[in-house]
Amino acid sequence: ILRLFQYETLGTTLSSHLMQVGTGEGKSMILGACSVILGLLGFRVRCVCYSSYLSQRDHGSFKELFSAFGVDRAITYSMITDYSKDLVAAKGDICKLTLDLVRGKSLPKRQVAKSSRSSRALSTSQHDQTALVSRDAPTAMDIKVDSSHLSLSSDVEDVLLVDEIDVLFGAEFYGQTYNRVAWLESKGARALLIKIWEHRADMNNTHNLVRMVKASAEYTALLKEFPAWANFLKTELVCMCSDLKRFEEPRYVYNAEMDRIGYKVMDEYCYDIVWGYRTAFAYLKHSPRQDSKSLSRALHLRVSCGQFSYACNMKPACILGVSGTVEVVDDYEWNAMGKYGISSYSLLPSVYGPSHFRFLNQTGSNAITVCNSVDDHHIAITDEVKQVVRQRRAAIVFIRDEDQLDSYVSASFDTDVTRAGILRETQTSIEKEHVIKKAATSGQVTLTTAIFGRGTDFVCKDDELLAAGGVHVVQTFVSASLSEERQIQGRTARQGQNGTYCMVLEGADLKRFGVDPVASLSKPPRELYDDLKCAIRKRCQETHGQRDNLLSAAKLRDTLTHEYFDSLLSGDADKAKVELLKLHAELNAPRISRSGPQAGARVHFSIVLMSDFFLAGHIGIPYQDDAFGEYVGVGEYPSNTSAFPNSIQHTFDSVAVDAGTRVTIYSQPNFEGQILWDKVGPAIIVNVLYQHSARYSGQLHRTWSERLQSIFPPEVREFSGTDMHAWDTGSLVIQDGEAIPQKLKDLVPEYAHLSNPTY
C-alpha cells in the first residue's frame, strides 16, 4: 500500500502509479485498504474493474469496513464503463431533455457547469485519421445510475483505483463510447416497426424494403405525428430496414421468464442493452403477446442523442492501479497511459517466495499440443482432462467463447466432461460462485470461457489436490494478447502453491495468427511458444491503428454531443435542434476508410486497372493504398461523387470487392434507377473499355501472385457490361456479413477469424 502511494517521494502531491501484484496475492485487499485511506483523506474514490461480478464481490467484502471508518459514501465500486456513465449523469439527463425537444416542450434554462467537461480530457490531436464508430453500437436503456456518491461537494477530487490497469486502456474501453438514446413512445413508430417486421421476407433487399415502406400508410402517419423532423425520420426508416437484416446479431439470449432480451457485456448478459432497432425485431420474434411490456418498450422511436467517449470524459485527480500483467503491457498502452499522467510502476515481490508454476518445464504432460482438426482438438482436450483426473487433481479448461464451449460439450461423451462444472456468463452470481468454489477440488473438471481467466479466484484448500500437483489449467485457444494469456496462467499456482498449465490448440487457430501449424509439430515447446508470443505481439500492433481511429472518431462525436448537451442545458431549443441534427448526421454518416482495409468489409475503387503489380498511373494492386484510388466502408451512399470522389474525379475504371462484402451500384442518386452492378465478393470488375487493350488484355485472367490469387481467383474477375465512366452520377450501397469461401478461410489467415457463413 505504501509503495502504491510512493511513500518515499518528497512532496504533498499524490501521483498516478501502477503496481504489479501476483495473482492471488491481495490485489483486492490493497484496493480496499487504499479506498479507506483515500476516503479518510477527503477524496471521492472510484474503484473500477472490468467485471460487474468481481466488483460486487469485492465491495461486499469491504462494505462493513467502509462503514466502520465512516467513508462508505465516499467510495464506489463499479465496472470501468460505469465511471464515465456517472460523470454524464452528473451533468444532467440528456435523454429526458431530448424527448422534451422533439415533443416541442419548453426547455428549462440551467447553468452549464464548468466542471462538466474533463479538465484532464485526453488529447488526440496527434491522430489525423478517422474511422466509423458504428451507429449500431450498444446503448444503455433505462439504467438506474447510483449517483449517491456524487452528493459530496463538487470541489472534492476523484481518485480512480483500477483493478487490472491494462483493461482500462484495452480495445473494450479505449476508443469506445457510452451511447445515449432517448426512447420516444409513439403509436406511429410502433405501427411502422410492426409493418417492417411483417415484410421480413424482403429483409435481404434493404432498398426495395425502404421504398415499399416509404409508400405505406404507417410511414405517412409517422411523418404527420412529427412534421418538424421529416429528415430525421427518413434516416431512421433506413436504419430500421437495415437492422431487420441483422436483427439476430450480435448473439443474444431471450429469458422467457422475464420476457427480456440480453446481450453479453464482459462476463455477463445485460438486459438493459439494446442494439439499434435489432432488439425491437428480436422482441417481435420472441415475445408471446403483442401487449407485453417488454415488446411495448422496445417498439419506440430511437433518438440517438449522444456518444460520450469513455477516454475523453475521465477526469480523476489521480489514477492508481494494480495488475498481474504490468510487465507485458505494450508500448502503445504505455503511451496511452502517459496521457493520463501514468509513467511509473512498481513490481511487488511475492510474499510466498519462488513460484511453483510449471509450463514449459513440466513433466508428465505436453506443454503445447497442436491438433489438425476440430475433432482432434476436442479429443486432445478430453485426453488431457482425463489424465489430470486420474492423478486426483483438478482441471480448469479455458475455451475462447460460449459457442466453442457448447461445441466441445455437445461433442463429448466422456463422463469426466459431461459431469464437469460449467462456468458461463449467463449464470447468476450465486451460480457462478458455486462453480468457482468447487473448481479447485480433487478430481473436479471445470469448463469455462476466456473472460473468467481474469480476476476469478479459484481458491484451493484441498490438501489431497495440492499433494498431487495442484490445479492444472488447460488453455484451448491462442490469446488475443499476452496479458490475457498471463491472466489465464494465473488461475493456478497461486500463493506459492503447486500448479501446471498447458496449451491444447487447433492448427487453424495458429494459422489465424500466421503460425504454420504443420511446421509447429516438429518444434520444441519453447521455440513454438516463442513463435506464438511473437505472433500475438504482431497481431496487437496491427490493431493499434484501428484503436487510434476509433479514439479520434469517438473524440469528434463526444465534442458534438457536449455541444448539443450544453445547448439543451442553456434552454435554447432552436440551437439544440440544429446541434442534434448535426450530431445525428455524424452518427449515421458512412466513412471512407484511410486507415487501411479490413478483411470481410472492404471495397477498393480506383482510377487505374487492377492486377498483382503496380505501374504508376496505369495499374494498381487491390488493397494497396496509392494516389489513384480509395477504400469505401460499409454504408449507404446517396451519391457516388461523395462515396469515391478521387476515382470519379479522374476516370473510374476498376473495383475490387472483398469476400463477404456486397456492392450495389445504382444508375441514379438516392438508390434510384437501374442497378448497374450488384455483386457479392470476392470480385474484381474492370472497365470494358480495356477488354482489348494491348497493355491490359492479358492481365485480368492470368494467374496472379499469392495472396491475391487465393483471394481473387480468375473466375471472379470480369469486365463491366457498360462503360464505367457513366457510373459516377449514381449511388452506392456496401454491405458486409455475406458468405465467404471456406477455402479462403483455410488459406488466408486474415479471413480465418471472420464469423461470416461459408460455402
C-alpha positions in Angstrom: 0.0 0.0 0.0 2.8 2.4 0.9 4.6 1.6 -2.3 1.5 2.3 -4.4 1.3 5.7 -2.6 5.0 6.2 -3.4 5.8 6.9 0.2 9.5 7.5 -0.4 8.9 10.5 -2.7 9.0 14.1 -1.4 6.1 16.5 -1.7 2.4 16.5 -0.8 1.0 15.7 -4.3 -0.4 12.2 -5.0 0.9 10.9 -8.3 -0.5 8.3 -10.6 1.2 5.0 -10.3 0.8 1.3 -11.1 1.9 -1.8 -9.2 2.3 -5.4 -10.4 0.9 -7.9 -7.8 0.9 -11.6 -8.4 -2.4 -13.3 -8.9 -4.0 -14.4 -5.7 -1.7 -12.2 -3.6 -4.0 -9.5 -2.4 -5.0 -7.0 -5.1 -8.5 -6.7 -3.7 -7.1 -6.2 -0.2 -4.7 -3.5 -1.4 -7.5 -1.6 -3.3 -9.9 -1.9 -0.3 -7.3 -0.5 2.1 -6.4 2.3 -0.3 -10.0 3.2 -0.6 -10.3 3.6 3.1 -7.2 5.8 3.3 -8.1 8.0 0.4 -11.7 8.3 1.8 -10.3 9.5 5.2 -8.1 12.0 3.3 -11.2 13.5 1.8 -11.1 12.1 -1.7 -14.0 10.7 -3.7 -12.9 7.2 -4.5 -14.0 5.2 -7.6 -12.7 1.6 -7.6 -13.2 0.2 -11.1 -13.0 -3.3 -12.5 -13.8 -4.9 -15.9 -16.4 -7.3 -14.3 -19.6 -6.5 -12.6 -19.5 -9.8 -10.7 -16.0 -9.2 -9.4 -16.8 -5.6 -8.5 -19.9 -6.6 -6.5 -17.9 -9.4 -4.8 -15.1 -7.1 -3.7 -17.4 -4.3 -2.5 -19.4 -6.9 -0.5 -16.2 -8.0 1.2 -15.3 -4.5 2.4 -18.6 -2.6 2.9 -18.6 -3.2 6.6 -15.1 -1.9 6.9 -16.0 1.2 4.8 -19.0 1.8 7.2 -16.8 1.4 10.3 -14.5 4.1 9.1 -17.3 6.3 8.0 -16.2 6.5 4.4 -18.8 4.4 2.7 -20.5 7.4 0.9 -17.1 8.4 -0.5 -16.3 5.0 -2.1 -18.0 3.5 -5.1 -17.1 0.1 -6.7 -18.3 -0.4 -10.3 -17.4 -1.5 -13.7 -14.9 0.6 -15.7 -17.6 1.9 -18.0 -19.9 3.0 -15.2 -17.4 5.7 -14.1 -18.0 7.6 -17.4 -21.7 7.0 -17.2 -21.9 8.6 -13.8 -20.0 11.6 -15.0 -22.6 12.0 -17.7 -25.4 11.6 -15.3 -23.9 14.3 -13.0 -24.2 16.8 -15.9 -27.9 16.2 -16.5 -30.5 13.9 -18.1 -29.8 14.2 -21.8 -32.4 11.7 -22.8 -35.3 13.5 -21.0 -34.2 16.8 -22.4 -34.1 15.3 -25.9 -37.6 14.0 -25.6 -38.8 17.4 -24.5 -37.1 18.9 -27.5 -38.7 16.5 -30.0 -42.1 16.8 -28.5 -41.9 20.6 -28.7 -41.9 21.3 -24.9 -40.0 24.2 -23.4 -36.5 23.5 -22.1 -35.7 24.7 -18.6 -32.7 27.0 -18.6 -29.8 25.8 -16.5 -26.3 27.0 -16.0 -23.8 24.7 -17.7 -21.3 23.6 -15.1 -17.7 24.4 -15.9 -16.7 21.1 -14.5 -18.9 19.1 -16.8 -16.1 18.5 -19.1 -12.9 16.9 -18.0 -10.1 19.3 -17.2 -7.8 16.3 -17.9 -9.6 15.1 -21.0 -7.5 13.1 -23.4 -6.0 15.0 -26.3 -6.0 13.1 -29.6 -4.9 15.9 -31.8 -1.9 13.9 -32.9 -4.2 11.5 -34.7 -5.3 12.8 -38.1 -7.3 9.7 -39.1 -11.0 9.0 -38.6 -12.9 5.8 -38.5 -16.6 4.8 -38.1 -18.0 4.2 -34.7 -21.0 2.2 -35.7 -24.4 3.6 -35.1 -25.3 0.1 -34.2 -23.1 0.2 -31.1 -25.0 -0.9 -28.0 -26.8 1.7 -26.0 -28.0 1.7 -22.4 -31.7 1.8 -21.8 -33.5 2.6 -18.5 -30.3 2.2 -16.4 -30.8 3.4 -12.9 -27.4 5.1 -12.1 -26.5 5.2 -8.5 -25.3 8.7 -8.1 -25.4 8.9 -4.3 -21.6 9.3 -4.1 -22.0 12.5 -6.2 -23.7 14.2 -3.3 -20.2 15.1 -1.9 -19.0 18.6 -2.6 -18.2 19.3 -6.2 -14.8 20.5 -5.0 -13.8 17.0 -3.8 -11.3 15.4 -6.2 -11.8 12.0 -7.6 -9.1 9.3 -7.3 -9.5 6.3 -9.7 -8.4 2.9 -8.4 -8.1 0.4 -11.2 -8.1 -3.4 -10.9 -6.1 -4.7 -13.9 -5.0 -1.5 -15.5 -4.4 -2.9 -19.0 -8.2 -3.4 -19.4 -8.7 0.3 -18.9 -6.7 1.1 -22.0 -7.7 -2.0 -23.9 -9.9 -2.3 -27.0 -13.1 -2.8 -24.9 -12.8 0.7 -23.4 -10.2 2.9 -25.0 -11.8 4.4 -28.1 -15.3 3.2 -27.3 -18.3 5.4 -26.4 -21.2 5.5 -23.9 -24.2 5.8 -26.2 -27.3 7.5 -25.1 -30.7 7.1 -26.9 -33.9 8.7 -26.0 -36.8 6.3 -26.4 -39.8 8.2 -27.8 -43.1 6.4 -27.3 -45.1 6.8 -30.5 -48.1 4.9 -31.9 -46.8 5.7 -35.4 -43.3 4.3 -34.7 -44.8 1.1 -33.2 -47.0 0.6 -36.2 -44.1 1.2 -38.6 -41.8 -1.3 -36.9 -44.6 -3.9 -36.9 -45.1 -3.2 -40.6 -41.4 -3.7 -41.4 -41.4 -6.9 -39.4 -44.4 -8.2 -41.4 -42.2 -7.8 -44.6 -39.2 -9.6 -43.1 -39.2 -11.9 -46.1 -37.7 -8.9 -48.0 -35.0 -8.2 -45.4 -32.1 -9.0 -47.7 -33.1 -6.3 -50.2 -32.9 -3.3 -47.9 -33.5 -0.6 -50.6 -36.6 -2.2 -52.0 -37.9 -2.6 -48.5 -37.3 1.1 -47.8 -39.1 2.2 -50.9 -42.0 -0.1 -50.1 -42.3 1.1 -46.5 -42.0 4.8 -47.6 -45.2 4.4 -49.5 -47.1 2.9 -46.6 -49.8 4.5 -44.6 -47.8 3.8 -41.4 -44.8 5.9 -42.5 -47.1 8.7 -43.7 -48.8 8.7 -40.3 -45.5 8.9 -38.5 -44.5 12.0 -40.6 -47.7 13.7 -39.6 -47.0 12.9 -36.0 -43.6 14.6 -36.1 -43.8 17.1 -39.1 -40.8 19.1 -38.0 -38.5 16.1 -38.0 -39.0 14.7 -41.5 -35.3 14.3 -42.4 -34.6 12.6 -39.1 -37.5 10.1 -39.7 -36.2 9.4 -43.2 -32.8 8.4 -41.8 -34.4 6.3 -39.0 -36.5 4.4 -41.6 -33.3 3.3 -43.4 -31.9 2.3 -40.0 -34.9 0.2 -39.2 -34.8 -1.6 -42.5 -31.1 -2.2 -42.3 -31.3 -3.5 -38.8 -34.0 -6.0 -39.8 -31.5 -7.9 -41.9 -29.2 -8.5 -38.9 -31.6 -8.5 -36.0 -30.0 -11.7 -34.7 -26.6 -10.1 -34.5 -24.8 -9.9 -32.1 -25.7 -13.1 -30.3 -28.4 -12.5 -27.6 -30.3 -14.6 -25.1 -34.1 -14.5 -24.6 -35.2 -15.0 -21.0 -38.8 -16.2 -21.3 -39.5 -15.9 -17.6 -38.6 -12.2 -17.7 -39.6 -11.7 -21.3 -36.3 -9.8 -21.8 -33.5 -9.8 -24.4 -30.0 -9.8 -23.1 -26.6 -9.1 -24.7 -23.2 -10.1 -23.4 -21.2 -7.4 -21.6 -17.8 -8.6 -20.3 -18.6 -11.6 -18.1 -22.4 -11.5 -18.0 -25.5 -10.9 -20.1 -27.1 -7.5 -19.6 -30.8 -7.0 -20.1 -30.6 -3.2 -20.2 -28.7 -3.0 -23.5 -30.2 -2.6 -27.0 -28.6 -2.8 -30.4 -30.3 -0.3 -32.7 -33.7 -1.5 -33.8 -32.4 -5.0 -33.9 -33.6 -5.5 -30.4 -37.1 -4.4 -31.3 -37.3 -7.1 -34.1 -35.9 -9.7 -31.6 -38.8 -9.0 -29.3 -41.2 -9.2 -32.2 -39.8 -12.7 -32.8 -39.9 -13.9 -29.2 -42.5 -12.0 -27.1 -45.6 -14.1 -26.6 -48.1 -11.2 -26.7 -48.4 -8.0 -28.7 -49.3 -6.2 -25.4 -46.2 -7.4 -23.4 -44.4 -4.6 -21.5 -41.0 -5.6 -22.9 -42.3 -5.5 -26.5 -44.1 -2.2 -26.0 -40.9 -0.7 -24.6 -38.9 -2.0 -27.5 -41.2 -0.6 -30.2 -40.2 3.0 -29.6 -38.6 5.5 -31.9 -34.8 5.8 -31.2 -33.5 9.3 -30.9 -29.7 9.0 -30.7 -28.7 11.9 -28.6 -25.1 11.4 -27.7 -22.0 9.3 -27.8 -19.7 10.1 -24.9 -16.1 9.0 -25.2 -15.1 6.8 -22.3 -11.5 8.0 -22.7 -12.2 11.7 -23.1 -14.6 12.1 -20.1 -12.3 10.6 -17.4 -11.2 13.4 -15.1 -9.7 11.9 -11.9 -7.1 13.8 -10.0 -5.0 10.6 -9.9 -5.1 7.0 -11.1 -3.7 4.2 -9.0 -3.8 0.7 -10.4 -2.8 -2.9 -9.6 -2.4 -5.6 -12.1 -0.8 -9.0 -12.5 0.3 -8.1 -16.1 2.1 -4.8 -15.9 5.3 -6.3 -17.4 3.5 -7.4 -20.6 1.7 -4.1 -21.3 3.0 -2.9 -24.7 4.4 0.4 -25.7 1.1 1.6 -27.3 -0.8 1.1 -24.0 2.0 2.8 -22.0 1.8 5.8 -24.4 -2.0 5.9 -23.8 -1.5 5.8 -20.0 1.1 8.5 -20.2 -1.6 10.9 -21.5 -3.3 10.4 -18.1 -0.1 11.0 -16.1 0.8 7.4 -15.6 4.5 7.0 -16.2 5.8 4.7 -13.5 5.2 1.3 -12.0 6.5 -1.0 -9.2 6.9 -4.7 -9.1 5.8 -6.2 -5.8 7.8 -9.4 -4.9 5.7 -12.4 -3.9 5.3 -12.9 -0.2 5.2 -16.6 -0.9 8.7 -16.9 -2.2 9.6 -18.6 -5.6 6.8 -19.5 -7.9 5.8 -23.2 -8.3 4.1 -22.6 -11.6 5.1 -25.1 -14.3 4.5 -24.8 -18.0 7.4 -25.4 -20.4 9.3 -27.2 -17.7 6.6 -29.6 -16.5 6.8 -33.3 -16.6 4.0 -35.9 -17.3 2.1 -33.7 -19.8 2.8 -32.0 -23.1 3.3 -28.2 -22.7 1.8 -27.4 -26.1 -0.3 -29.8 -28.2 -1.3 -28.8 -31.8 -4.2 -30.6 -33.4 -5.1 -31.0 -37.1 -8.9 -30.7 -36.9 -11.8 -29.6 -34.6 -12.5 -33.3 -33.8 -8.8 -34.0 -32.9 -8.8 -30.8 -30.8 -11.8 -32.0 -28.8 -10.3 -35.4 -28.3 -7.0 -33.9 -27.2 -8.7 -31.7 -24.6 -10.6 -34.7 -23.2 -7.4 -36.8 -23.0 -5.7 -34.0 -21.1 -8.6 -33.7 -18.7 -8.8 -37.5 -18.1 -5.1 -37.7 -17.4 -5.4 -35.0 -14.7 -8.4 -36.6 -13.1 -6.6 -39.9 -12.9 -4.0 -38.1 -10.8 -6.7 -36.8 -8.5 -6.0 -33.3 -9.5 -8.4 -30.6 -10.7 -8.6 -29.3 -14.3 -9.9 -25.9 -15.4 -10.3 -25.7 -19.1 -10.5 -22.3 -20.7 -12.3 -22.1 -24.1 -12.5 -19.0 -26.2 -16.2 -18.3 -26.1 -19.6 -19.8 -25.4 -20.1 -21.1 -28.9 -16.9 -23.1 -28.8 -17.7 -24.2 -25.3 -21.1 -25.5 -26.4 -19.5 -27.2 -29.4 -17.0 -29.0 -27.2 -19.6 -30.1 -24.6 -22.0 -31.4 -27.2 -19.2 -33.4 -29.0 -18.0 -35.1 -25.8 -19.4 -38.4 -24.5 -16.8 -38.8 -21.8 -18.2 -38.9 -18.3 -15.4 -36.7 -16.9 -16.5 -34.0 -19.3 -20.3 -34.5 -19.1 -20.2 -34.2 -15.3 -17.9 -31.2 -15.4 -18.8 -27.9 -13.8 -19.5 -25.3 -16.4 -18.9 -21.6 -15.7 -20.9 -19.3 -18.0 -21.5 -15.6 -18.5 -25.3 -16.3 -18.4 -25.3 -17.6 -14.9 -26.4 -15.7 -11.8 -23.7 -14.6 -9.3 -24.8 -17.4 -6.9 -24.5 -20.0 -9.7 -21.1 -18.7 -10.7 -19.9 -18.7 -7.1 -20.9 -22.3 -6.7 -18.9 -23.5 -9.7 -15.9 -21.4 -8.7 -15.8 -22.8 -5.2 -15.9 -26.4 -6.4 -13.3 -25.9 -9.2 -10.1 -26.3 -7.1 -11.0 -29.7 -5.5 -9.6 -33.1 -6.2 -10.9 -34.8 -9.3 -13.0 -31.8 -10.4 -13.2 -30.7 -14.0 -14.4 -27.1 -14.8 -15.1 -25.8 -18.3 -15.3 -22.1 -18.8 -14.7 -19.2 -21.2 -11.8 -16.8 -21.6 -13.5 -14.0 -19.7 -13.2 -15.9 -16.4 -9.4 -16.2 -16.9 -9.1 -12.7 -15.5 -9.7 -12.0 -11.8 -11.6 -15.2 -10.9 -10.3 -16.7 -7.6 -10.2 -20.4 -7.9 -9.1 -20.9 -4.3 -7.5 -24.2 -3.4 -7.8 -25.5 0.2 -7.7 -29.2 -0.8 -4.6 -30.9 0.7 -5.0 -34.0 -1.4 -5.1 -31.9 -4.6 -2.0 -29.8 -3.6 -0.1 -33.0 -2.8 -0.9 -34.4 -6.2 0.4 -31.4 -8.0 -2.2 -28.7 -7.7 -4.7 -27.2 -10.2 -4.0 -27.9 -13.9 -5.1 -25.1 -16.3 -5.7 -26.0 -20.0 -5.9 -23.2 -22.5 -7.5 -24.2 -25.7 -7.0 -21.2 -27.9 -4.4 -18.6 -28.8 -4.9 -15.4 -26.8 -5.5 -12.1 -28.4 -3.0 -10.5 -26.1 -0.1 -11.6 -23.8 -1.9 -10.0 -20.8 -4.9 -12.3 -21.4 -2.7 -15.3 -21.5 -0.8 -14.3 -18.4 -4.1 -13.9 -16.6 -5.2 -17.4 -17.5 -1.9 -18.8 -16.4 -2.5 -17.0 -13.1 -5.5 -19.2 -12.3 -3.1 -21.9 -11.0 0.0 -22.0 -8.7 -1.5 -19.2 -6.6 0.0 -18.1 -3.2 3.1 -20.3 -3.5 1.1 -23.5 -4.3 2.0 -26.0 -7.0 0.2 -25.8 -10.3 0.6 -26.5 -14.0 -0.6 -25.0 -17.3 -0.7 -26.3 -20.8 -2.0 -25.3 -24.2 -4.1 -27.6 -26.5 -4.5 -25.7 -29.8 -6.2 -26.3 -33.1 -4.0 -25.8 -36.1 -6.5 -23.4 -37.7 -6.1 -21.2 -34.7 -2.4 -21.0 -35.2 -2.9 -20.2 -38.9 -5.1 -17.2 -37.9 -2.0 -15.7 -36.2 0.3 -16.5 -39.1 2.0 -19.5 -37.4 2.4 -22.6 -39.6 0.6 -25.5 -37.8 2.5 -28.2 -39.8 5.9 -26.8 -39.0 4.9 -26.3 -35.4 4.5 -30.1 -34.9 8.3 -30.6 -35.1 9.3 -27.7 -32.9 10.3 -28.0 -29.3 7.7 -26.4 -26.9 9.9 -23.4 -26.0 10.6 -22.5 -29.6 6.9 -22.9 -30.6 5.9 -20.7 -27.6 8.3 -18.0 -28.7 6.7 -18.1 -32.2 3.3 -17.7 -30.6 4.3 -14.8 -28.5 5.8 -13.0 -31.5 2.6 -13.6 -33.5 0.4 -12.3 -30.7 2.6 -9.1 -30.4 2.4 -8.6 -34.1 -1.4 -9.0 -34.1 -1.7 -6.5 -31.3 0.4 -4.0 -33.2 -1.9 -4.3 -36.2 -4.8 -3.3 -34.1 -3.2 -0.1 -32.7 -4.1 2.0 -35.8 -7.7 0.8 -35.6 -7.9 1.9 -31.9 -6.4 5.3 -32.8 -9.0 5.8 -35.4 -11.8 4.8 -33.1 -10.5 7.2 -30.5 -10.3 10.0 -33.0 -13.9 9.4 -34.1 -15.1 9.0 -30.5 -13.5 12.4 -29.6 -15.3 14.1 -32.5 -18.7 12.6 -31.5 -18.0 13.4 -27.9 -17.4 17.1 -28.8 -20.6 17.3 -30.9 -22.5 15.6 -28.1 -21.4 18.0 -25.4 -22.2 21.0 -27.7 -25.7 19.6 -28.1 -26.0 18.9 -24.4 -24.9 22.4 -23.5 -27.5 23.8 -25.8 -30.2 21.8 -24.1 -29.0 22.9 -20.7 -29.0 26.5 -21.7 -32.6 26.3 -22.8 -32.0 27.3 -26.4 -34.4 24.9 -28.3 -33.6 26.3 -31.8 -29.8 25.9 -31.3 -30.3 22.5 -29.7 -32.3 21.3 -32.7 -29.6 22.4 -35.1 -26.9 20.7 -32.9 -29.0 17.5 -32.6 -29.4 17.2 -36.4 -25.7 17.8 -36.9 -24.9 15.1 -34.3 -27.5 12.8 -35.9 -25.9 13.3 -39.4 -22.4 12.5 -37.9 -23.7 9.3 -36.1 -25.2 8.0 -39.3 -22.6 9.2 -41.8 -20.7 6.5 -43.7 -17.0 6.9 -43.8 -14.2 6.5 -46.3 -11.5 4.5 -44.5 -8.0 5.9 -44.8 -6.6 3.6 -42.2 -6.2 0.5 -44.4 -8.9 -2.1 -45.4 -10.2 -4.8 -43.1 -10.9 -8.3 -44.3 -14.5 -9.1 -44.9 -15.7 -5.4 -45.3 -13.5 -3.6 -47.9 -14.1 -2.2 -51.3 -11.3 -0.6 -53.4 -12.3 1.9 -56.1 -9.6 3.0 -58.4 -8.9 5.2 -61.5 -6.4 2.6 -62.7 -6.8 -1.0 -63.6 -6.4 -3.9 -61.2 -3.6 -6.5 -61.2 -0.9 -8.0 -58.9 1.7 -5.5 -59.8 2.0 -1.7 -59.7 2.5 0.6 -62.7 2.1 4.3 -61.8 -0.9 5.8 -63.5 -1.9 2.6 -65.2 -2.2 -0.4 -62.9 -2.8 -0.8 -59.2 -2.9 -3.6 -56.7 -6.1 -4.4 -54.8 -6.0 -3.3 -51.1 -2.7 -1.4 -51.5 -3.2 2.3 -50.8 -1.9 4.6 -53.5 -2.7 8.0 -55.1 -5.1 6.6 -57.6 -7.9 5.1 -55.5 -9.7 4.9 -52.2 -11.3 2.5 -49.8 -15.0 2.9 -49.1 -16.5 1.4 -46.0 -19.8 -0.3 -45.3 -22.7 2.1 -45.7 -25.3 3.7 -47.9 -24.1 6.5 -50.2 -26.8 8.5 -51.9 -24.2 10.0 -54.3 -21.2 8.3 -55.8 -19.4 11.6 -56.1 -19.2 11.7 -52.3 -18.6 8.0 -51.9 -15.4 7.7 -54.0 -14.6 11.3 -55.2 -11.0 10.6 -56.0 -11.8 7.9 -58.5 -14.7 9.8 -60.1 -12.6 13.0 -60.4 -10.4 11.2 -62.9 -11.6 8.1 -64.9 -13.3 5.5 -62.8 -12.1 2.1 -64.2 -12.0 -0.7 -61.6 -13.4 -2.1 -58.3 -12.1 -4.8 -56.0 -14.8 -6.2 -53.7 -13.7 -8.3 -50.7 -15.1 -11.7 -49.8 -18.1 -11.3 -47.5 -18.9 -7.9 -49.0 -21.8 -6.9 -51.3 -21.8 -3.9 -53.6 -24.8 -2.5 -55.4 -24.3 0.5 -57.8 -27.4 2.3 -59.0 -27.5 4.5 -62.1 -29.1 7.4 -60.3 -28.6 9.2 -57.0 -30.6 8.2 -53.9 -30.7 4.5 -54.9 -33.0 5.1 -57.9 -32.8 3.9 -61.5 -31.2 0.8 -62.9 -28.9 -1.4 -60.9 -25.7 -1.3 -62.9 -23.8 -3.8 -60.8 -24.8 -6.0 -57.9 -22.0 -8.3 -56.8 -21.0 -10.3 -53.7 -17.3 -10.6 -53.3 -14.7 -11.8 -53.9 -15.0 -10.0 -57.2 -13.0 -7.6 -59.4 -14.5 -5.6 -62.2 -12.6 -3.6 -64.8 -14.0 -1.2 -67.3 -15.0 -2.9 -70.6 -13.1 -0.2 -72.5 -9.9 -2.1 -71.7 -11.1 -5.5 -72.7 -9.0 -5.4 -75.9 -6.2 -3.2 -74.7 -2.7 -4.4 -75.7 -1.3 -3.3 -72.4 -4.0 -5.0 -70.2 -6.0 -7.6 -72.1 -3.9 -10.5 -70.7 -3.7 -9.3 -67.2 -7.2 -9.8 -65.8 -7.4 -13.6 -66.2 -3.8 -14.8 -65.8 -2.5 -16.4 -62.6 -1.7 -13.7 -60.0 0.8 -13.9 -57.2 -0.3 -15.0 -53.8 -2.2 -13.9 -51.7 -4.2 -12.2 -54.4 -4.6 -15.4 -56.4 -6.3 -17.1 -53.4 -8.5 -14.1 -52.7 -9.4 -13.3 -56.3 -9.0 -16.4 -58.5 -9.5 -15.8 -62.2 -13.2 -16.9 -62.2 -14.2 -13.9 -60.0 -12.5 -11.3 -62.3 -14.6 -9.7 -65.1 -15.0 -6.8 -67.4 -18.0 -4.5 -66.9 -21.1 -4.7 -69.1 -21.1 -1.0 -69.7 -18.7 1.9 -69.7 -17.9 2.5 -66.0 -17.2 6.2 -66.7 -21.0 6.7 -66.8 -21.4 5.2 -63.2 -20.2 8.4 -61.5 -23.6 10.0 -61.3 -25.3 7.2 -59.4 -25.4 5.9 -55.9 -23.9 3.1 -53.9 -24.7 0.5 -51.2 -22.0 -1.5 -49.4 -22.9 -4.3 -47.0 -20.8 -6.9 -45.1 -21.7 -10.2 -43.5 -22.1 -12.2 -46.7 -20.9 -15.8 -47.1 -17.2 -16.3 -47.9 -15.5 -19.3 -49.5 -14.4 -21.9 -46.8 -11.2 -22.4 -48.9 -10.4 -18.7 -48.4 -10.7 -19.0 -44.6 -8.4 -22.0 -44.7 -5.7 -20.5 -46.9 -5.6 -16.8 -45.8 -5.1 -16.1 -42.1 -6.8 -12.7 -42.1 -10.1 -14.3 -43.0 -9.9 -17.2 -40.5 -11.4 -15.1 -37.6 -14.4 -13.9 -39.5 -17.8 -15.2 -38.3 -19.4 -15.0 -41.8 -21.2 -18.1 -43.1 -19.1 -20.1 -45.6 -19.7 -22.1 -48.8 
